[in-house]
């Protein structure tokens, strides 16, 4: 019986040693040499940026339909996408910080309260809100109490688009 346990622990140890390996390299040499721990820390700190671009893989984004051949246009597209990602992350951080500060949450996709919603979810919540102009008077249509609640935790610069400030 102990032989079986011993064999499995060896197998587990072998699998553990093989799992999760990847290579990190740097072009910094000599005086600027980074220690392995420093390289992995730097790499992990950059992951938030990489996660920000995962929307490119989303079929709803149609990234495969973009075809840009000119190098200047590719640079422009990357610049605009990076700028949009920056604005998106700043908006998400602003909302999350406000929710944490007032210690209140909003409902997530599962209907549970969270103080860390994604801005994508908030945008999805706001689908179906429209600006209606009748006789020169602007009105917001489909601004439910839940959407109004979410807007109350966004900056006034956002609220003005929904005629709230």
C-alpha positions as CSV (number, residue, x, y, z in Angstrom):
1,X,0.0,0.0,0.0
2,X,2.8,2.4,0.8
3,X,4.5,1.6,-2.5
4,X,1.5,2.9,-4.4
5,X,1.5,6.1,-2.4
6,X,5.2,6.5,-3.0
7,X,4.8,6.0,-6.8
8,X,2.1,8.6,-7.0
9,X,4.0,11.1,-5.0
10,X,6.9,10.7,-7.4
11,X,4.6,11.1,-10.3
12,X,3.1,14.2,-8.7
13,X,6.6,15.6,-8.1
14,X,7.5,15.0,-11.7
15,X,4.4,16.7,-13.0
16,X,4.9,19.6,-10.6
17,X,8.4,20.2,-11.9
18,X,7.2,20.2,-15.5
19,X,4.2,22.4,-15.0
20,X,4.1,26.1,-15.4
21,X,7.4,26.6,-17.1
22,X,8.1,29.4,-19.6
23,X,11.1,31.4,-20.7
24,X,11.6,35.0,-20.0
25,X,14.4,36.8,-21.6
26,X,15.8,40.3,-21.6
27,X,18.2,42.2,-23.8
28,X,19.7,44.0,-20.9
29,X,23.3,42.8,-20.3
30,X,26.2,43.4,-18.0
31,X,25.7,46.3,-15.6
32,X,21.9,46.4,-16.3
33,X,21.5,42.7,-15.7
34,X,18.2,41.9,-14.1
35,X,17.9,39.1,-11.6
36,X,15.3,36.3,-12.5
37,X,13.0,37.5,-9.8
38,X,13.1,41.0,-11.1
39,X,12.3,39.8,-14.6
40,X,9.3,37.8,-13.5
41,X,8.0,40.6,-11.4
42,X,8.3,43.1,-14.3
43,X,6.5,40.6,-16.6
44,X,3.7,40.0,-14.2
45,X,3.2,43.7,-13.7
46,X,2.6,44.1,-17.4
47,X,-0.2,41.5,-17.5
48,X,-2.9,44.0,-16.8
49,X,-2.2,45.7,-20.1
50,X,-2.2,42.4,-22.0
51,X,-5.6,41.5,-20.3
52,X,-6.9,44.8,-21.6
53,X,-6.5,43.8,-25.2
54,X,-8.2,40.4,-24.8
55,X,-11.3,42.0,-26.3
56,X,-9.6,41.6,-29.7
57,X,-10.3,37.9,-29.4
58,X,-14.0,38.5,-28.8
59,X,-16.1,37.6,-31.8
60,X,-18.4,40.5,-31.1
61,X,-15.5,42.9,-31.8
62,X,-14.9,41.6,-35.4
63,X,-11.1,42.2,-35.1
64,X,-10.6,39.8,-38.0
65,X,-12.5,42.1,-40.3
66,X,-9.8,44.8,-40.0
67,X,-7.4,44.9,-42.8
68,X,-4.9,47.7,-42.7
69,X,-2.0,47.5,-45.0
70,X,-0.3,50.9,-44.7
71,X,2.2,51.0,-41.8
72,X,1.1,54.5,-40.8
73,X,-2.5,53.3,-40.6
74,X,-1.5,50.3,-38.5
75,X,0.4,52.7,-36.1
76,X,-2.7,55.0,-36.0
77,X,-5.0,52.0,-35.3
78,X,-2.7,50.8,-32.4
79,X,-2.5,54.3,-31.0
80,X,-6.3,54.8,-31.0
81,X,-6.9,51.3,-29.5
82,X,-4.3,52.1,-26.8
83,X,-5.9,55.4,-26.1
84,X,-9.3,53.8,-25.9
85,X,-8.0,51.1,-23.5
86,X,-6.5,53.9,-21.3
87,X,-9.9,55.7,-21.2
88,X,-11.7,52.4,-20.5
89,X,-9.3,51.5,-17.6
90,X,-9.5,55.0,-16.1
91,X,-13.3,54.8,-16.2
92,X,-13.4,51.4,-14.7
93,X,-11.0,52.4,-11.9
94,X,-13.0,55.6,-11.2
95,X,-16.2,53.6,-10.8
96,X,-14.6,50.9,-8.7
97,X,-12.9,53.4,-6.4
98,X,-16.2,55.2,-5.9
99,X,-18.0,52.0,-5.1
100,X,-15.3,51.0,-2.6
101,X,-15.3,54.5,-1.0
102,X,-19.0,54.5,-0.4
103,X,-19.0,50.7,0.4
104,X,-21.8,49.9,-2.0
105,X,-22.0,47.5,-4.9
106,X,-23.9,47.2,-8.1
107,X,-25.4,44.0,-9.6
108,X,-23.1,41.9,-11.8
109,X,-24.2,39.5,-14.6
110,X,-25.4,37.0,-12.0
111,X,-27.4,39.5,-10.1
112,X,-24.9,39.5,-7.1
113,X,-23.6,42.7,-5.7
114,X,-20.0,43.6,-6.6
115,X,-17.7,46.6,-5.9
116,X,-15.5,45.5,-8.8
117,X,-17.7,45.6,-11.9
118,X,-16.2,45.7,-15.4
119,X,-16.9,48.7,-17.5
120,X,-17.9,46.3,-20.2
121,X,-20.7,45.1,-18.0
122,X,-21.8,48.6,-17.3
123,X,-21.9,49.4,-21.0
124,X,-24.0,46.3,-21.6
125,X,-26.4,47.4,-18.8
126,X,-26.8,50.8,-20.6
127,X,-27.7,49.2,-24.0
128,X,-31.2,50.3,-24.9
129,X,-31.0,53.8,-23.4
130,X,-31.9,56.4,-26.1
131,X,-32.1,60.1,-26.5
132,X,-35.5,61.2,-27.8
133,X,-36.2,64.7,-29.0
134,X,-39.9,65.7,-29.2
135,X,-40.8,69.3,-30.0
136,X,-37.3,70.4,-29.3
137,X,-37.2,68.8,-25.8
138,X,-34.6,66.2,-25.1
139,X,-35.6,63.1,-23.0
140,X,-33.8,60.0,-22.0
141,X,-35.8,56.8,-22.7
142,X,-35.3,53.5,-20.8
143,X,-33.3,55.0,-17.9
144,X,-34.4,52.5,-15.3
145,X,-33.9,53.0,-11.6
146,X,-31.0,50.5,-11.7
147,X,-29.3,52.4,-14.5
148,X,-29.9,55.7,-12.7
149,X,-28.3,54.1,-9.5
150,X,-25.2,53.1,-11.5
151,X,-25.0,56.6,-13.0
152,X,-25.1,58.2,-9.6
153,X,-21.7,56.6,-8.9
154,X,-20.1,57.9,-12.1
155,X,-18.6,61.4,-12.5
156,X,-20.9,64.3,-13.4
157,X,-19.2,64.5,-16.7
158,X,-20.8,61.1,-17.5
159,X,-24.1,62.0,-16.0
160,X,-24.6,65.0,-18.2
161,X,-25.0,62.7,-21.3
162,X,-28.1,61.3,-19.6
163,X,-29.4,64.8,-18.7
164,X,-28.8,64.2,-15.0
165,X,-26.4,67.1,-14.2
